[in-house]
Amino acid sequence: MKLRDYLFDVGPRSLYYAATRRGWVQPINPLTLTFSVTAACQSRCKTCNIGSVYLANPKLAQNNLSLEEIEKVFRSLGEIYFFNISGGEPFMRPDLAEIVRLACTHLKPKLIHSPTNAISPKFIGKTTRKILAYMDDLLPPSVPISIKPSIDGVGKMHDYVRGYEGNFKLLERTIDTLLEIRAENPRLHVDLGTVISNLNLRHLDEIEDWVHARGIESYRHEIAEQRAEFHNLGDPITPTAEIYEQLTERFKNKIFGNIHKKAFLTRTTEAVRVVYYDVAVEILKKKKQVTPCYGGISNIHMNYDGEIWPCCVLGGDQSLGHVRDWDYDIQALLRSKQAKDAKRYIADGKCACPLANQWLNNVLLTPRHMLKVLYTLLYRFRKGGAPAEEERPLRVVDPDAVEVNIAGTERRKALVMDKLGTIPREEEVELPRIE
Ligand code: SF4
């Protein structure tokens, strides 16, 4: 996010969002719209059951919003800051480029992002070129799009976690294709992302070495979560709070270790991320929203069938309404009693979670957190902050040499959730032992 955007656009909204949260004023547009464009996905990931649910019932995707319906919603919503595409697998929608064209026309976002399971390199390449052509026509050159293939292991380990034989080889081809396009159009950013779960905890160094050896500019992790969106409530995939804290310390050390090489803009983003990590750990320890969550206000999530959620963790459990029931008038939907009730549930602190997409915005909207961001940026980064991790030599791993050996099971601690949006409890569960 640019400083100018924060000072003149995001910052001033925080007061209004706080008033909306208390029910004093009518909602204004969110900063972020996440849109799960399709129910379809080819993967059977161990950390997300969207693909398994779809493969058991492919008719689900017939309920995807059509382009005409999407245009009506986007026209009614108007301008936002961040258009965050989600799925299913977004590139399983043949008209994905047209959806982005409609977003450029009506939402005029300043950032666009899409993840991908990287299973269809050819189509991903073709669609990315089409998307970039629309963006060049309709948006200023300063608006970037990031496409983030998932990498949850190296070689067979990736295929195992993603539940798709041959996915790693396809991932390599997708990365090559995207980097080729990036060389032609710098508007495209190629990120890689790992979901850290109990399954790949011991493989993180190997994944990171591989990513850096491929010359990828940005690599992000997120912790495996149990979400309504993922149909994985109760699955013991989330590492314990203690491991979560250790992981965030490690991420912060890496940021501190490399910060001197970064431009001012990247330093600012990294300062927000450092504060987010502290907030996430605080939430898990205190088991409550440590400052107000603006789910349903600063961020909204539209599911493939047009149901509007406050966030992907609560999903339809606290639905704000369904655009098809409101003649696609999303502004009226957001002012409805149902939407107010869902926002009241969140404002009353009945849920708590460290969802990155939401809490990164919550940090930006909370003065206490922003003071910490300033302190981190102006003092801790200059001082060197936490000790930097030693740079490890880069090493390319031959994917064919990596075999997944599931040597039975073992009892390990994991976070398990009984009810969506509540803080999970720690429990010993049987997990595959991967060597
Ligand atoms: S579940 Fe998490 S992200 Fe969603 S509204 Fe509650 S605290 Fe915010």
Residues whose N, C-alpha, C, O or C-beta is under 5 A from the ligand:
A	BS01	SF4	C293 G295 C311 V313 L314 I346 C351 A352 C353 L355 Q358 G421
